[in-house]
Amino acid sequence: MKASFTQALGEGRLRPYQVAILVLITLGLVLDGVDLQVLPLVSPAIVAEWGVDRAEFGWPLSAAIIGMGVGAFFGGGLGDRFGRRNMLFASIAVFGGATVVASFANDIPLMTVLRFLGGLGFGAANPNALALVSEWMPQHLRTHVVALLAIGTPAGTMIGAALVPAMLPAFGWRGTYLIFGAVSLALGCAILALVRESPPFLLARGQGEKAHRHARLAVDGPLELLPERHEAEPEEDAGTAIGVFHPGNLRLNIGIAVSFAASTAIVYGLSGWSPLMLKGVGFADDQLTNANFALGLVSVIGALLAGPVDRHFGSRRTMAVCAGITCASIVALGLVIEGIGAAPSAAERWAVYSLVGVAGGVASIGIATIYAMMTLGYPLSCRSSGIGFGMMMGRMGGVGMSLAGGYLLDLGGRSVMPFFAVLAVCALVVSSSAWIVDRHIRPRGPG
């Protein structure tokens, strides 16, 4: 049979090897999220130990996100050139190792450098993971799988928020860092040993024999592989290599960059500054991570919902609706926190947790949709590069909010409205992708 790997997979169920790839790489991205989110969760302990103010601590918080942007772009390009599996392992080794070394830091400059290095690994892991896994999956499952992989950071937030308070008394923030870093390194080794490069990637690189050998892990019977064809490519140019900055990708590049930047600003603004902000309005120390736990929990649910939502309604409508709901929940959250007196009541605390969860959950539907648009929108030849470019541009929003969050909180004094006004504007900007992007996921449902 002559067919592309995607055609050969058809509409069938996943084989055990495909499930194993999905599980291993999802765990890798979850640990990526855990390692990334540990610093905001332990920030009150570090601020107290080192005697620094909130604004100064924005540097290590933002350094990881700057590193993520650089790592995503260059790591994605290296993955397209040298293999997504190899770059994924290298990425996990870098962020796991940086997390281990960061447990020995004693000042802001060193922590900033280590967080930047870790960010390189955080950023490079995602585009290679998304490209690699999507190419192993049947066409009808790719939107769902990309949405599943998008839970890495929010799941890491949730797991970190659940585990860190219990780990801090026993291990301190340094021991907590050391443990999470070591686990990441072990999982990276497992991925290197068990995961194989995708047949379409190998075929495009002229490694036909290896491509056919790997294809037999997911396809039964004799098969002669043909090059993959993307809808953005003319029939006669199937399999032709084009770069991420090819004119045909222009609207996709712009729409993804703008909407991802705004989405990242929202998520990192809430997850990065919530502990310090809530401490400033009277939340007890054992209550500071509850908002991050709610953010992570509902974000995971939101990301998982993105697959069926996108398949039914299409990505254009999904992005527009998510932007409106996120904006409304952010405004409501700001008003609730603004109205807290000397100490929050039980009702006010639960209102904060609920609204943070709603904002994070709906924003995560949008972010997972952006990941799906990137993964399915870019051709094979520049898929990792395209995802990396989108993530690099998107991280600019996270960098901006990580740097500016402390200053916005200080600017308002007792008021948190400057902080939430910026987040609300970001939520509205997310909707721009609905009309800029020209490669949306088409709806399958009525309308």
GICORBEL-V704134 format. One record per residue. N is the residue number from 1. RES is the residue in three letters. NEAR is the number of other C-alpha atoms within 10 Angstrom. D_LAST is the distance of its C-alpha to the last C-alpha in Angstrom with 2 decimals. Layout:
BEGIN
n res near d_last
N RES NEAR D_LAST
N RES NEAR D_LAST
END
This chain:
BEGIN
n res near d_last
1 MET 9 37.44
2 LYS 11 36.27
3 ALA 14 32.96
4 SER 18 31.61
5 PHE 27 31.65
6 THR 21 27.85
7 GLN 14 27.94
8 ALA 21 30.86
9 LEU 21 29.13
10 GLY 13 26.32
11 GLU 13 24.23
12 GLY 13 27.34
13 ARG 13 28.28
14 LEU 16 30.08
15 ARG 13 33.81
16 PRO 11 36.25
17 TYR 15 36.97
18 GLN 17 33.35
19 VAL 14 33.17
20 ALA 15 36.45
21 ILE 20 35.21
22 LEU 22 32.13
23 VAL 12 34.36
24 LEU 17 37.08
25 ILE 26 34.97
26 THR 22 32.87
27 LEU 21 36.25
28 GLY 28 37.40
29 LEU 26 34.57
30 VAL 24 35.12
31 LEU 29 38.77
32 ASP 29 37.80
33 GLY 22 36.04
34 VAL 25 39.04
35 ASP 28 41.57
36 LEU 25 39.63
37 GLN 26 39.26
38 VAL 23 42.82
39 LEU 23 44.33
40 PRO 26 42.38
41 LEU 25 43.09
42 VAL 22 46.83
43 SER 19 47.11
44 PRO 17 48.93
45 ALA 16 51.57
46 ILE 20 52.05
47 VAL 16 52.21
48 ALA 10 54.88
49 GLU 11 56.82
50 TRP 11 56.86
51 GLY 10 57.19
52 VAL 13 54.51
53 ASP 11 52.22
54 ARG 19 48.44
55 ALA 16 47.98
56 GLU 14 50.21
57 PHE 22 48.26
58 GLY 23 45.18
59 TRP 21 46.71
60 PRO 23 46.43
61 LEU 27 42.98
62 SER 26 41.79
63 ALA 23 43.86
64 ALA 32 41.73
65 ILE 30 38.56
66 ILE 26 40.36
67 GLY 25 41.48
68 MET 34 37.97
69 GLY 27 36.78
70 VAL 25 39.76
71 GLY 30 39.54
72 ALA 34 35.84
73 PHE 25 36.35
74 PHE 20 39.66
75 GLY 31 38.99
76 GLY 33 35.80
77 GLY 27 37.82
78 LEU 19 40.63
79 GLY 27 38.29
80 ASP 23 37.04
81 ARG 16 40.73
82 PHE 12 42.57
83 GLY 21 40.08
84 ARG 29 37.41
85 ARG 24 39.39
86 ASN 17 42.57
87 MET 25 41.00
88 LEU 29 39.22
89 PHE 25 42.62
90 ALA 20 44.30
91 SER 28 41.72
92 ILE 30 42.24
93 ALA 24 45.99
94 VAL 24 45.95
95 PHE 31 44.03
96 GLY 30 45.82
97 GLY 20 49.17
98 ALA 25 48.54
99 THR 31 47.63
100 VAL 26 50.89
101 VAL 18 52.96
102 ALA 22 51.37
103 SER 19 52.94
104 PHE 14 56.26
105 ALA 15 55.28
106 ASN 12 57.44
107 ASP 13 56.16
108 ILE 18 53.17
109 PRO 13 53.89
110 LEU 14 54.12
111 MET 25 51.04
112 THR 21 49.15
113 VAL 19 50.28
114 LEU 25 49.43
115 ARG 30 45.99
116 PHE 26 45.35
117 LEU 22 46.51
118 GLY 32 44.38
119 GLY 31 41.40
120 LEU 29 41.94
121 GLY 31 41.42
122 PHE 34 38.49
123 GLY 31 36.68
124 ALA 37 37.60
125 ALA 33 36.52
126 ASN 30 32.76
127 PRO 32 31.93
128 ASN 31 34.17
129 ALA 26 32.88
130 LEU 28 29.20
131 ALA 29 30.06
132 LEU 29 32.48
133 VAL 24 30.43
134 SER 23 27.19
135 GLU 21 29.35
136 TRP 25 30.71
137 MET 28 27.36
138 PRO 21 25.30
139 GLN 16 22.20
140 HIS 14 19.83
141 LEU 16 21.60
142 ARG 20 22.04
143 THR 26 19.24
144 HIS 23 20.60
145 VAL 20 24.14
146 VAL 30 23.77
147 ALA 28 22.37
148 LEU 21 25.40
149 LEU 27 27.77
150 ALA 30 26.51
151 ILE 28 28.15
152 GLY 26 31.55
153 THR 25 32.42
154 PRO 31 30.98
155 ALA 28 32.55
156 GLY 26 35.72
157 THR 32 35.62
158 MET 27 35.33
159 ILE 21 38.04
160 GLY 29 40.28
161 ALA 27 39.99
162 ALA 17 40.91
163 LEU 14 43.78
164 VAL 19 45.36
165 PRO 20 46.84
166 ALA 12 48.51
167 MET 15 49.70
168 LEU 15 51.13
169 PRO 10 54.11
170 ALA 10 55.10
171 PHE 14 54.42
172 GLY 17 53.95
173 TRP 21 51.38
174 ARG 18 53.27
175 GLY 16 53.27
176 THR 25 49.58
177 TYR 25 48.88
178 LEU 20 51.20
179 ILE 17 49.61
180 PHE 19 46.01
181 GLY 27 47.19
182 ALA 15 49.21
183 VAL 14 46.37
184 SER 26 44.16
185 LEU 22 46.93
186 ALA 13 47.31
187 LEU 20 43.63
188 GLY 22 43.73
189 CYS 14 46.60
190 ALA 14 44.71
191 ILE 21 41.78
192 LEU 15 44.31
193 ALA 10 45.99
194 LEU 12 43.07
195 VAL 20 40.04
196 ARG 19 40.02
197 GLU 19 38.49
198 SER 24 35.45
199 PRO 30 36.27
200 PRO 27 34.00
201 PHE 23 35.79
202 LEU 17 39.19
203 LEU 21 38.59
204 ALA 18 37.59
205 ARG 15 40.85
206 GLY 10 42.96
207 GLN 13 43.64
208 GLY 18 42.72
209 GLU 12 45.09
210 LYS 14 43.87
211 ALA 22 40.21
212 HIS 21 40.88
213 ARG 11 42.86
214 HIS 17 40.07
215 ALA 22 37.47
216 ARG 13 39.57
217 LEU 14 38.79
218 ALA 19 35.21
219 VAL 17 35.44
220 ASP 10 37.89
221 GLY 7 39.84
222 PRO 10 40.97
223 LEU 16 38.61
224 GLU 13 39.14
225 LEU 21 36.75
226 LEU 19 35.08
227 PRO 18 33.81
228 GLU 22 30.25
229 ARG 18 28.05
230 HIS 18 25.39
231 GLU 12 22.58
232 ALA 14 24.30
233 GLU 15 27.50
234 PRO 11 28.60
235 GLU 10 29.57
236 GLU 8 33.23
237 ASP 12 33.05
238 ALA 16 31.63
239 GLY 20 33.33
240 THR 16 34.88
241 ALA 13 35.48
242 ILE 18 33.98
243 GLY 16 34.42
244 VAL 23 32.04
245 PHE 13 33.07
246 HIS 10 32.31
247 PRO 11 30.81
248 GLY 15 27.66
249 ASN 20 26.97
250 LEU 14 27.60
251 ARG 16 24.21
252 LEU 23 23.38
253 ASN 25 26.85
254 ILE 17 26.60
255 GLY 21 23.20
256 ILE 27 24.18
257 ALA 23 27.64
258 VAL 22 26.72
259 SER 30 24.06
260 PHE 28 26.16
261 ALA 24 29.27
262 ALA 28 27.83
263 SER 30 26.42
264 THR 27 29.78
265 ALA 24 31.69
266 ILE 29 29.97
267 VAL 26 30.54
268 TYR 25 34.07
269 GLY 25 34.93
270 LEU 25 34.23
271 SER 23 35.67
272 GLY 26 38.57
273 TRP 23 39.90
274 SER 21 39.05
275 PRO 23 42.32
276 LEU 20 44.56
277 MET 19 42.67
278 LEU 20 42.75
279 LYS 14 46.39
280 GLY 14 47.10
281 VAL 19 45.86
282 GLY 16 47.88
283 PHE 18 45.93
284 ALA 13 48.44
285 ASP 13 48.71
286 ASP 8 47.34
287 GLN 15 44.21
288 LEU 21 43.34
289 THR 27 41.24
290 ASN 20 39.24
291 ALA 25 36.64
292 ASN 30 36.31
293 PHE 25 36.02
294 ALA 25 33.20
295 LEU 29 31.51
296 GLY 31 31.91
297 LEU 22 30.94
298 VAL 24 27.65
299 SER 33 26.89
300 VAL 26 27.32
301 ILE 19 24.91
302 GLY 28 22.36
303 ALA 30 22.88
304 LEU 23 22.51
305 LEU 20 19.19
306 ALA 28 17.86
307 GLY 24 17.58
308 PRO 14 15.23
309 VAL 22 13.25
310 ASP 29 12.92
311 ARG 19 12.17
312 HIS 17 9.27
313 PHE 17 7.75
314 GLY 20 9.67
315 SER 26 12.91
316 ARG 24 12.22
317 ARG 18 10.38
318 THR 23 12.85
319 MET 25 15.80
320 ALA 20 15.23
321 VAL 15 14.94
322 CYS 22 17.81
323 ALA 27 19.95
324 GLY 17 19.83
325 ILE 16 20.67
326 THR 29 23.35
327 CYS 25 24.94
328 ALA 16 25.23
329 SER 21 26.80
330 ILE 25 29.21
331 VAL 18 30.41
332 ALA 18 30.99
333 LEU 21 32.85
334 GLY 21 35.07
335 LEU 16 35.99
336 VAL 16 36.91
337 ILE 20 39.13
338 GLU 14 40.63
339 GLY 13 41.71
340 ILE 14 43.51
341 GLY 11 47.24
342 ALA 9 50.12
343 ALA 13 48.36
344 PRO 19 44.89
345 SER 13 44.71
346 ALA 9 42.99
347 ALA 9 40.10
348 GLU 16 39.78
349 ARG 19 39.88
350 TRP 14 37.10
351 ALA 16 35.01
352 VAL 23 35.54
353 TYR 19 34.71
354 SER 18 31.51
355 LEU 23 30.24
356 VAL 29 31.21
357 GLY 23 29.28
358 VAL 23 26.09
359 ALA 28 26.42
360 GLY 33 27.21
361 GLY 28 24.56
362 VAL 27 21.61
363 ALA 28 23.29
364 SER 33 23.64
365 ILE 29 19.94
366 GLY 29 19.79
367 ILE 28 22.92
368 ALA 27 21.86
369 THR 30 18.69
370 ILE 30 21.17
371 TYR 25 23.33
372 ALA 28 20.61
373 MET 24 19.78
374 MET 28 23.56
375 THR 24 24.34
376 LEU 25 21.78
377 GLY 24 21.98
378 TYR 26 25.77
379 PRO 25 27.66
380 LEU 25 30.19
381 SER 22 33.16
382 CYS 22 32.19
383 ARG 27 29.81
384 SER 35 32.25
385 SER 28 33.36
386 GLY 31 29.88
387 ILE 32 29.09
388 GLY 31 32.58
389 PHE 28 32.14
390 GLY 28 28.99
391 MET 30 30.85
392 MET 26 33.95
393 MET 23 32.23
394 GLY 24 30.30
395 ARG 30 33.56
396 MET 23 34.95
397 GLY 27 33.05
398 GLY 29 34.60
399 VAL 27 37.99
400 GLY 19 37.79
401 MET 29 36.97
402 SER 29 39.53
403 LEU 21 42.17
404 ALA 18 41.25
405 GLY 27 40.39
406 GLY 22 44.05
407 TYR 18 44.96
408 LEU 20 42.14
409 LEU 22 43.37
410 ASP 16 46.94
411 LEU 14 46.02
412 GLY 12 44.78
413 GLY 12 47.82
414 ARG 11 47.01
415 SER 18 43.65
416 VAL 20 40.57
417 MET 20 38.52
418 PRO 17 39.03
419 PHE 23 37.63
420 PHE 24 34.49
421 ALA 16 33.97
422 VAL 17 33.70
423 LEU 25 31.21
424 ALA 21 29.02
425 VAL 16 29.04
426 CYS 23 28.15
427 ALA 28 25.06
428 LEU 20 23.87
429 VAL 20 24.74
430 VAL 31 22.45
431 SER 25 19.43
432 SER 20 20.95
433 SER 24 19.50
434 ALA 20 15.97
435 TRP 14 17.28
436 ILE 19 20.41
437 VAL 21 19.38
438 ASP 18 18.47
439 ARG 18 17.89
440 HIS 23 14.89
441 ILE 21 13.69
442 ARG 14 10.64
443 PRO 17 7.79
444 ARG 13 8.56
445 GLY 11 6.44
446 PRO 6 3.79
447 GLY 7 0.00
END
